[in-house]
Structures are given as structure tokens and as C-alpha cells.
Amino acid sequence: MPISFRTILAALAAMFLLAVPPAARADVGTIRLNFVKAGFVIGGAAGSGTLTFRGRTYRIAIGGLSYGFTFGGSQTYLHGRVSNIFRPQDIEGVYGAAGAGGTIIRGPQAIILTNQRGAVLELSGVQTGLMINLDLSGMGLSLTR
């Protein structure tokens, strides 16, 4: 009994589909950030945090700059979730924002940021200090090793 061309083609297609691994799915983690921000026209931020992803905790270093109308100093505590990551290193990079705000003594904060790898941070928390800003800013996150 001869084997038809369609049978061979179907067998090859089945082998190909079984050999290709399933596409990796992006996952979600939780994040906590603590940083100090200060400035007069040009501002800077520095701090640390943690990422919890797939049952493990990773330390994060934070650095940033802002330019525009910036005056004062504050300490900010943020927590939330990070989505669209495949591995912990996907949170690394620069998150940019344009913003306006003010804090006198204590104020709530909420922000959604995205980096060049597609990681999305959805954060909320509290800022304490005296800070008035209308600026462009960038915050860099990196895993500490």
C-alpha cells in the first residue's frame, strides 16, 4: 500500500508541532520601592526595593533624574504589581513620566509606568516631605546582584 503525499505532509506537520515548545507566557510579580527625591529645577532620586516573582525575592536599586519645575525633598514608599514580565531582569530599565504634583507633609501617590521591555508597574503609596513638581522624569531600576 503506497503512502500518499498528504499522509507524509500530515506526519511532518505533526512532528513539527510537537517539536516546537509552547510560547512562554508573561507573568506578574509584586514590587515595593522606597526612594528619596530632592531638587531645585533639576532633581534626583535614589533608593531601593524588592521584587517578588515566582516565589523568589530580588533586591532592586533605584536611581533617577527630573527636569522642570521641581522644588523640595520627599521620601516615597510605593507598592504594587509588575506585569508583562517573563523573568526578573525584565523590570530593569528606564521608566519615564511627565507629571505634576505636590506634597506638603504627607500625600498619596499612584502611578503606572512602562519600560522599554514592556514591563508595566502599577504602584500606589505615600510620599512624605515638601515637594512641588511639574517636570519630566526618568527612574531607572536594576536588580542588585
GIRA-V823256 format. One record per pair of residues at least 12 apart in sequence whose ideal C-beta (glycine too) atoms are under 10 Angstrom apart, sorted by sequence separation. I is the first residue (numbers start at 1). J is the second residue. D is the distance in whole Angstrom. If there is no record, write none. Layout:
[[I,J,D] [I,J,D]]
//
This chain:
[[33,45,10] [35,47,3] [48,60,6] [49,61,8] [99,111,8] [110,122,8] [111,123,5] [112,124,10] [34,47,5] [35,48,8] [47,60,9] [48,61,6] [49,62,6] [110,123,7] [111,124,8] [33,47,6] [34,48,6] [35,49,8] [47,61,8] [48,62,6] [62,76,10] [97,111,7] [109,123,8] [110,124,4] [111,125,9] [33,48,8] [34,49,6] [46,61,8] [47,62,4] [97,112,9] [109,124,7] [110,125,8] [32,48,9] [33,49,4] [34,50,9] [46,62,6] [47,63,8] [95,111,9] [97,113,6] [108,124,7] [109,125,5] [32,49,5] [33,50,8] [45,62,7] [46,63,6] [47,64,9] [95,112,10] [96,113,8] [97,114,10] [108,125,8] [109,126,6] [31,49,6] [32,50,5] [33,51,10] [45,63,7] [46,64,8] [95,113,4] [96,114,9] [108,126,6] [109,127,5] [121,139,9] [31,50,7] [32,51,8] [44,63,8] [45,64,4] [94,113,10] [95,114,7] [96,115,9] [107,126,7] [108,127,8] [30,50,9] [31,51,5] [32,52,8] [44,64,7] [45,65,8] [95,115,5] [96,116,9] [106,126,6] [107,127,5] [121,141,8] [29,50,10] [30,51,7] [31,52,8] [43,64,8] [44,65,6] [45,66,7] [93,114,9] [94,115,6] [95,116,9] [106,127,7] [107,128,8] [29,51,6] [30,52,5] [31,53,9] [43,65,7] [44,66,8] [93,115,4] [94,116,7] [105,127,10] [106,128,5] [107,129,9] [119,141,9] [29,52,6] [30,53,8] [42,65,7] [43,66,4] [92,115,8] [93,116,5] [103,126,9] [105,128,7] [106,129,8] [29,53,4] [42,66,7] [43,67,8] [91,115,7] [92,116,10] [93,117,6] [95,119,8] [103,127,5] [104,128,10] [105,129,8] [107,131,9] [115,139,9] [28,53,8] [29,54,7] [32,57,10] [41,66,9] [42,67,6] [43,68,9] [90,115,8] [92,117,8] [93,118,10] [95,120,10] [102,127,10] [103,128,7] [104,129,9] [105,130,8] [113,138,10] [115,140,9] [27,53,7] [28,54,10] [29,55,10] [34,60,10] [35,61,10] [36,62,10] [39,65,9] [41,67,7] [42,68,9] [44,70,10] [91,117,8] [93,119,7] [95,121,7] [101,127,8] [103,129,6] [104,130,6] [113,139,7] [115,141,8] [27,54,7] [29,56,9] [30,57,9] [31,58,10] [33,60,7] [35,62,5] [37,64,8] [39,66,6] [41,68,8] [43,70,4] [74,101,10] [76,103,9] [90,117,5] [92,119,8] [103,130,7] [104,131,8] [29,57,10] [32,60,9] [34,62,8] [35,63,9] [39,67,9] [41,69,7] [42,70,7] [43,71,9] [47,75,9] [49,77,9] [60,88,9] [74,102,10] [75,103,10] [89,117,8] [90,118,8] [91,119,5] [95,123,10] [102,130,9] [103,131,5] [104,132,8] [111,139,10] [113,141,9] [29,58,9] [31,60,7] [33,62,6] [35,64,8] [37,66,8] [39,68,9] [40,69,10] [41,70,6] [43,72,9] [45,74,9] [47,76,8] [49,78,8] [50,79,10] [52,81,10] [53,82,8] [74,103,6] [90,119,5] [91,120,10] [102,131,7] [103,132,8] [39,69,10] [40,70,7] [41,71,8] [43,73,9] [47,77,9] [49,79,9] [52,82,9] [58,88,5] [64,94,9] [68,98,8] [72,102,9] [73,103,10] [74,104,10] [80,110,9] [84,114,8] [85,115,10] [87,117,10] [89,119,10] [91,121,8] [101,131,7] [102,132,5] [103,133,9] [39,70,4] [40,71,6] [43,74,10] [45,76,8] [47,78,10] [51,82,7] [54,85,10] [57,88,10] [58,89,9] [60,91,7] [61,92,10] [63,94,10] [64,95,8] [66,97,9] [68,99,9] [69,100,9] [71,102,10] [72,103,8] [74,105,10] [76,107,10] [78,109,6] [80,111,9] [82,113,10] [83,114,10] [84,115,10] [86,117,9] [101,132,8] [102,133,7] [38,70,9] [39,71,7] [40,72,8] [53,85,7] [56,88,8] [60,92,9] [64,96,10] [66,98,10] [68,100,9] [72,104,9] [74,106,10] [77,109,9] [78,110,9] [80,112,9] [85,117,8] [86,118,10] [100,132,9] [101,133,6] [102,134,9] [37,70,8] [38,71,10] [39,72,7] [40,73,10] [53,86,10] [54,87,9] [58,91,8] [62,95,10] [64,97,10] [66,99,9] [74,107,9] [76,109,6] [78,111,8] [82,115,10] [84,117,8] [85,118,8] [86,119,10] [100,133,7] [101,134,8] [38,72,7] [39,73,8] [51,85,9] [53,87,8] [54,88,8] [84,118,5] [85,119,5] [99,133,7] [100,134,4] [101,135,9] [37,72,9] [38,73,4] [39,74,10] [53,88,5] [74,109,9] [76,111,10] [83,118,9] [84,119,6] [85,120,9] [99,134,8] [100,135,8] [37,73,7] [38,74,8] [52,88,10] [83,119,7] [84,120,5] [98,134,9] [99,135,7] [36,73,7] [37,74,5] [38,75,10] [51,88,6] [53,90,9] [82,119,6] [83,120,5] [84,121,10] [98,135,8] [99,136,8] [36,74,7] [37,75,8] [53,91,8] [82,120,7] [83,121,8] [97,135,9] [98,136,5] [99,137,7] [35,74,9] [36,75,5] [37,76,7] [51,90,10] [81,120,9] [82,121,5] [83,122,7] [97,136,8] [98,137,8] [35,75,7] [36,76,8] [51,91,6] [81,121,8] [82,122,8] [96,136,7] [97,137,6] [34,75,7] [35,76,6] [80,121,7] [81,122,5] [82,123,9] [96,137,7] [97,138,8] [34,76,7] [35,77,9] [49,91,10] [80,122,5] [81,123,8] [95,137,9] [96,138,5] [97,139,8] [33,76,7] [34,77,5] [35,78,8] [78,121,8] [80,123,4] [95,138,7] [96,139,8] [33,77,7] [34,78,8] [78,122,10] [79,123,7] [80,124,6] [94,138,5] [95,139,5] [32,77,8] [33,78,5] [34,79,9] [78,123,4] [79,124,7] [80,125,8] [94,139,7] [95,140,8] [32,78,7] [33,79,7] [77,123,10] [78,124,7] [79,125,6] [93,139,10] [94,140,5] [95,141,7] [31,78,8] [32,79,5] [33,80,9] [76,123,9] [77,124,10] [78,125,4] [79,126,10] [93,140,7] [94,141,8] [31,79,7] [32,80,8] [77,125,5] [78,126,8] [92,140,8] [93,141,7] [30,79,7] [31,80,6] [76,125,7] [77,126,6] [78,127,9] [92,141,6] [93,142,8] [30,80,7] [31,81,7] [76,126,7] [77,127,8] [91,141,6] [92,142,5] [30,81,6] [31,82,5] [75,126,9] [76,127,4] [77,128,8] [91,142,9] [92,143,6] [29,81,7] [30,82,7] [74,126,10] [75,127,7] [76,128,8] [91,143,7] [28,81,6] [29,82,5] [74,127,5] [75,128,5] [76,129,9] [89,142,9] [28,82,7] [29,83,8] [74,128,6] [75,129,6] [89,143,6] [27,82,9] [28,83,5] [73,128,10] [74,129,3] [76,131,9] [88,143,6] [27,83,8] [28,84,8] [29,85,6] [73,129,5] [74,130,7] [75,131,10] [26,83,7] [27,84,8] [28,85,8] [72,129,6] [73,130,7] [74,131,4] [26,84,5] [27,85,6] [72,130,4] [73,131,7] [74,132,10] [26,85,6] [27,86,7] [29,88,8] [71,130,8] [72,131,4] [74,133,9] [82,141,9] [26,86,6] [27,87,9] [31,91,7] [71,131,7] [72,132,6] [25,86,8] [29,90,10] [70,131,8] [71,132,5] [72,133,8] [24,86,6] [29,91,8] [70,132,8] [71,133,7] [24,87,9] [27,90,9] [69,132,7] [70,133,5] [71,134,10] [26,90,8] [69,133,7] [70,134,8] [68,133,7] [69,134,4] [70,135,5] [37,103,10] [68,134,6] [69,135,6] [70,136,10] [66,133,7] [68,135,3] [70,137,8] [67,135,6] [68,136,6] [66,135,5] [67,136,6] [68,137,8] [65,135,10] [66,136,7] [67,137,8] [65,136,9] [66,137,4] [67,138,9] [65,137,7] [66,138,8] [64,137,6] [65,138,6] [66,139,9] [64,138,6] [65,139,9] [63,138,9] [64,139,4] [65,140,9] [63,139,8] [64,140,6] [62,139,6] [63,140,5] [64,141,9] [62,140,7] [63,141,8] [61,140,8] [62,141,6] [63,142,8] [61,141,7] [62,142,8] [60,141,6] [61,142,5] [60,142,7] [61,143,8] [59,142,10] [60,143,6] [61,144,5] [59,143,7] [60,144,7] [61,145,10] [58,143,5] [59,144,4] [58,144,8] [59,145,9] [58,145,9] [31,119,10] [33,121,9] [43,131,9] [29,119,9] [31,121,6] [33,123,7] [37,127,8] [43,133,7] [51,141,9] [31,122,9] [32,123,9] [34,125,9] [38,129,9] [26,118,8] [28,120,9] [31,123,7] [33,125,8] [35,127,10] [37,129,8] [39,131,8] [43,135,7] [45,137,8] [47,139,9] [49,141,8] [51,143,7] [26,119,9] [32,125,9] [36,129,9] [38,131,8] [42,135,9] [44,137,10] [45,138,9] [26,120,10] [28,122,10] [37,131,7] [39,133,8] [41,135,9] [43,137,7] [45,139,6] [45,140,9] [49,144,10] [37,133,9] [39,135,8] [48,144,8] [39,137,10] [37,137,9] [37,139,9] [35,139,8] [33,139,9] [33,141,8] [31,141,9]]
//
